[in-house]
Amino acid sequence: MAISQKRTRTAKPPRFLLLEDNWQHAETLKVWLEAEFLGADVRVMDTAKEFQHGLDAIAADPPDVIILDMMVRYTDADDADSITGSKDEDFFTAGARCYDLLASRNLAARAILYSVIDKDDLRKELAHLVKAHVQKREDKGDLLAKIKCLLKQV
């Protein structure tokens, strides 16, 4: 996890919302964001259900940048709704559905779809996500560039 030598300074500390169900990835990204953007506030959600249920609060007080993992669980395994939640194949596009929910609230411009999937491999029905997509890599240069671009728009 490389942190750039020159930390990013912003007028006010940015606020991030991260949807990531893998706690190791979430913690690594949280630490990186807090180090890269001094004073950053990073909130983590770990299921699509939590994101969907929190959508009104997100819309009422939107973070500066919303980073969505493409493949995320609908709910925790011990949640009673896990049995009635989304089908297994929905796991692969849960982040895309959360992005579409943000779009319905005019918040998609703040979102990054962060995925191991290459842009060129996004299926036809997900083509509208290409502009928001950043591929997960060890080097976070692409992600940093996209975040800085979004922060300029806020």
N, C-alpha and C positions, 0 to 999 in steps of 0.2 A: 504494500500500500504506500505509494509514493505521495508525499505531500510536497507541493511546490515550495521552492525556497522562499518565494515572495508570497505571503499570505494575501488573500483577497480582502480588501477593505471596502466596506459599504457605508453609506450615510448612517444607516441604523442596522443593527444585527438582523440578518435575514431569518425568517421563520420557514421551516421545512416540515412537510408531512411526508412520511415514508410508509408505503404499504409494502411490506416484505414479511413473508411467513417463515423464512429461515432465520432464526435468531442470530446465528453467527454472521450471516451476510448483513443483517440489520445493524448489529452492533458495530461491525467493521465500517459500514457506511456512515453510521452516526458519528463515530469517533473521527473519521476522515472529514466529514462536513464541519464538525465543531472545531477541528484544527485548521481547516482551510478558510473558514469564514468565522473570524473571531467573534465570540458572543452569540453564535447561531443558536437558535432554539429548534431542536429536532424532536418531533413527536413521531412515534412509531405505532402503526396499526399492523396486526399480523393476520387478519382474515378479511375476506371480501365482505362477510356479513357485518363485521365491525365497521368497515368503511361505509357500507350501504346505510347502516343504522345511524352513522354519524354524519351523513351527507348534509342534513339541515344545519348542523353546527359548523361544518366546514364552509358551507355557503355563506353563513352569517358572519363569519370572521375568517376569511380565507388566508391560508399561509401564502408566503411569497412564491414558493415552489413546491409542487407536489410530485413526488417520485413514486411511480407505480411499478412494481414487479409484474411482469406479464403472467407468470404462472404462480398463482397463490391459492391457498385453500379457501373454501367457502367458510368453514368454521373449524373450531378445534375438535379434536377427536372425542373429547369428553363432553362436548356440548350435545344436548338432546336433539338439536336441529341437524346434527351431522348426518343423521339417518334420512331426514327429509330435505336436506340441502341440495345443492346442484349436483348434477351427474358427474362422474369421474372425468369425462372428457372435457367438461366445462373448466376444469382446473387449468387447462392450457391457454385459455383466453379470458380468465377472470380479470386480469389487469386491464384488458381491452374493454370489457364491460364497465369496469369502474371509470375508465377514461370517458366512455360514452355518457355515463351518469354525470361526470363533471361537465361535459359539453352541454348537456341539457340544462345546466345551471350557469352557462356562459363562463366556465372556469377552465376549459380545456387549454387555453393559452398559457396557463400556469403549470401545465403538466408535462412530465417526461415519462415515457414508457421505457423502462429500463429492463433489458432482457438479454439472455444468452443467444437468442435468435438473431440471425443476421437480417438486416433490412430487406435484402433480396429474397429472403425465405418467408416473409410474411405472406400469408394466404391472401387471395383476391379480396375476400370479405373484410380483411384488415388493412387494406391498402390506404385507407384514410388516416392510418396511424403513422405513416412513414415519417412525416415531419416531426412528430413528437418522439420518435424512437431513438434510443441510444443503446448501443450494444454493450453488455457487461464485459469489461476487460480488466486485467490487472492494472494497466495504466489507465488512470481515470481522466486523461486529458480531454477526451470527447465529452465526457459528462461535465467536467468543469467548464468547458466552453459553452455548453448548452445552458448550464445554470447561470453563468454570467450574462448570457444573452437574455434569459428570462428576467433576471433581476433588473436589467436596464429598462425593461418594459413596465415594471411595477411602479 
